[in-house]
């Protein structure tokens, strides 16, 4: 499964279109992750405030979304471009890769919520593929 | 036995009360066939599924989407015993339709996304959690009779 040239354009265009609200997307996606999938809180036990609308969660959502945008800019070589992030997740954070899938789902839900008209099935499939490939690139250094 | 809190029951009922089954059903099923094209294998007799436009305008797909939503309503009305409510449907999907149960989750994810589009910010994280719990119970019940 790889992105066609057309799909890369769809992904880049869509993320450019929604970039002014990228912070909101990231914060909302992470908030949903910990509410809908409470087991993910295990990675954030070191935060004093784990409420979905609290500062740590929202700030981290923004950080994560920044990573997604970095991946968009490196869409032609995700594995190479995300090497450092992969090492971070593999050796330091050690996030179980199953969580990449569920965060991707939360991002899709938020995109659908915030951009109902724009998030057509055609854009949905391209973005879903992109997020899956992003997850694969992040897991590159795991073993 | 699945335990539902009052909040969860209220959230799920509220979501369903806002749904136009014809609209949501058609959107959900067509989105699933477009985003996960391998699911089209079960719809060989449904006519033209050649591209996204064809799928979205296909009347048989639309009709089936409504059928799916009506089944989900049965689960809503029997929330404390979805397992038995869906026993026949599970046999149908396993013995006759031979649907890989993995596909139920794919359709659920598409339904969640379609409802998010419809409800916007009213689809709060708590609503999403309740609704996904409901769908996972349905999916589990559908997969029970497979052997």
Contacts between the chains, C-beta under 8 A, distances in Angstrom:
chain1	res1	chain2	res2	distance
A	31	B	125	5.7
A	32	B	125	4.6
A	32	B	128	6.0
A	35	B	125	3.8
A	35	B	126	6.4
A	35	B	128	7.4
A	35	B	129	5.5
A	36	B	125	6.3
A	36	B	128	5.2
A	36	B	129	4.4
A	36	B	132	5.9
A	52	B	125	5.7
A	105	B	109	6.1
A	105	B	112	8.0
A	108	B	109	7.9
A	108	B	113	5.8
A	109	B	112	6.1
A	109	B	113	5.8
A	109	B	116	4.8
A	109	B	123	7.8
A	109	B	128	6.5
A	110	B	116	7.7
A	112	B	113	4.5
A	112	B	114	7.5
A	112	B	116	4.3
A	112	B	117	4.5
A	113	B	116	4.3
A	113	B	117	6.7
A	113	B	119	7.5
A	113	B	120	5.6
A	113	B	121	6.8
A	113	B	123	5.9
A	114	B	120	7.7
A	116	B	116	8.0
A	116	B	117	3.8
A	116	B	118	7.2
A	116	B	120	6.7
A	119	B	113	7.9
A	119	B	117	6.5
A	121	B	30	6.7
A	121	B	31	4.6
A	121	B	34	4.0
A	121	B	35	6.1
A	121	B	52	5.9
A	121	B	56	7.2
A	122	B	34	6.9
A	122	B	52	5.4
A	124	B	31	6.6
A	124	B	34	7.5
A	124	B	35	5.3
A	124	B	113	7.1
A	125	B	34	5.9
A	125	B	35	4.4
A	128	B	35	5.9
